[in-house]
Amino acid sequence: MTPPALLQNTMLSCVVELPHDFRADDVLAFHGRDSAQIAEYTDAQTFMKGLMWSGLAACLTIRFHARHADVELKIDKSPIDSAPLDRMEPNASSDANETAELRRMAVRMLGLTQQIDDFERTYRAHPQLGPLIAGHPGLRVPLTASPFEALAWAITGQQISLGVAISLRRKMILAAGVRHSSGLACHPDAQRLSRLTEADLRQAGFSQAKAQTLMILCHLISEHRLPLDAWVDALPVDTIREQLLAIRGIGPWTVEYTLLRGFGWLDGSLHGDAAVRRSLQALLGCTEKLTSEQTKQWLAPFSPWRALVAAHLWAALGVKGA
């Protein structure tokens, strides 16, 4: 029996400083939402996540300390016995660029690009929001590793419970079939997921409509017609919204959620979110359920922080991992 080819391995690392009010538990809760831990692993101060890095299986590890986080990315390269010569020699310039990109990704994922100080100062004395802010000071929204992951998660979770969505996501990751040498399964990128068929996703438990939407999305990204990653820095919100809404199966809630979890945009109106409406109903002491329109009107004055308000409403309800 021929032994499996050894893998080259690249390790990137950096340190990210944390503000005094950083809430590591929120990040750990988001990435630990799947108790099966097939693609993410969390403990009291660390999370590990399987992901794709430039088309290769990788494992991201972030360890939290009092005022900083250690960030490591372990990338499985091609088998040594078949690797091109130029991949065998380290490239200092390339490693520096990749390390810088790793740091940018970690900063986004930890919510450190979100300007929450002005929000908290502005609404600390607000009769309804003030108590929420006091109960969750420093609340930031943890992000996914990529906009595609956020969008795939939003599509997966349309009109089903969080528990069912987590199970579907797990099956999709396993169906994609990418596993890092650490043992963690890797969340697929669009190129990898596009190798699956609609029938594969249906077998994993997706409805026909969701399977078709995911396939359309993957092909648009693979054909460079939907440049999600290129939008991260520029954040052309109107363009993102217009192009996503043009895809069959993607509606306003999916877009606003993706803008929040994938891009860190804090002004999306998540009035279509059932948990947001339920939490707001409790906050206002209403006996009847609030409609989407009522919730939209209540959130409107809090622009440009409407999605951050929604995150506080999630936190008040005890929703973790949404």
Secondary structure as GFF3:
##gff-version 3
##sequence-region A 1 322
A	DSSP	beta_strand	7	17	.	.	.	ID=ss1
A	DSSP	alpha_helix	24	31	.	.	.	ID=ss2
A	DSSP	beta_strand	40	42	.	.	.	ID=ss3
A	DSSP	beta_strand	46	53	.	.	.	ID=ss4
A	DSSP	beta_strand	56	64	.	.	.	ID=ss5
A	DSSP	beta_strand	68	79	.	.	.	ID=ss6
A	DSSP	three_ten_helix	80	82	.	.	.	ID=ss7
A	DSSP	alpha_helix	85	88	.	.	.	ID=ss8
A	DSSP	alpha_helix	92	109	.	.	.	ID=ss9
A	DSSP	alpha_helix	117	123	.	.	.	ID=ss10
A	DSSP	alpha_helix	129	135	.	.	.	ID=ss11
A	DSSP	alpha_helix	147	156	.	.	.	ID=ss12
A	DSSP	alpha_helix	162	176	.	.	.	ID=ss13
A	DSSP	alpha_helix	190	193	.	.	.	ID=ss14
A	DSSP	alpha_helix	198	203	.	.	.	ID=ss15
A	DSSP	alpha_helix	208	222	.	.	.	ID=ss16
A	DSSP	alpha_helix	231	234	.	.	.	ID=ss17
A	DSSP	alpha_helix	237	245	.	.	.	ID=ss18
A	DSSP	alpha_helix	252	263	.	.	.	ID=ss19
A	DSSP	alpha_helix	274	284	.	.	.	ID=ss20
A	DSSP	alpha_helix	292	299	.	.	.	ID=ss21
A	DSSP	three_ten_helix	300	302	.	.	.	ID=ss22
A	DSSP	alpha_helix	306	317	.	.	.	ID=ss23
###
